[in-house]
């Protein structure tokens, strides 16, 4: 595993290079010479956190909904529908 270090300025200028570097290991982003952030592949994050990958639906279900808001979503069965343009 290779650890890559980039300054926050270089990270902001060239995000693509930092993203590519995560294939070899974590990327440390420094702020004034000190590590401030770490960029990881999502698979590495899940492994470190001991979690399994979540689906978008799982993530949406985890969002707390304020009381009094009800959103009864029903499956659309007559899709696609005719559309009038004009």
C-alpha positions, 0 to 999 in steps of 0.5 A: 500500500502506497500513501500519497500526500498532496497539499490542499491547494494541489488537491483543489487544482487536480482532483483527478490525480488524487482520485487515481492515486487512491487505487494504490492506497490512501491519499493524505491531504495536507493543510499548511503541511499537516495531514488534515484529510484522507481520501479513500476508495469506498471499498477501503472505507467500508473495510475499515469501518466494518460495514457492508456497502449500502444501496441508495435506498438504504441510505435514503431510509436512514435519513430521519424524516421530521414528524408530520410528513407522510410520503406515501409512495405508490408504484406507478403501474401505467408507465410510460404514459402518453404525453401531450406536447402543445 
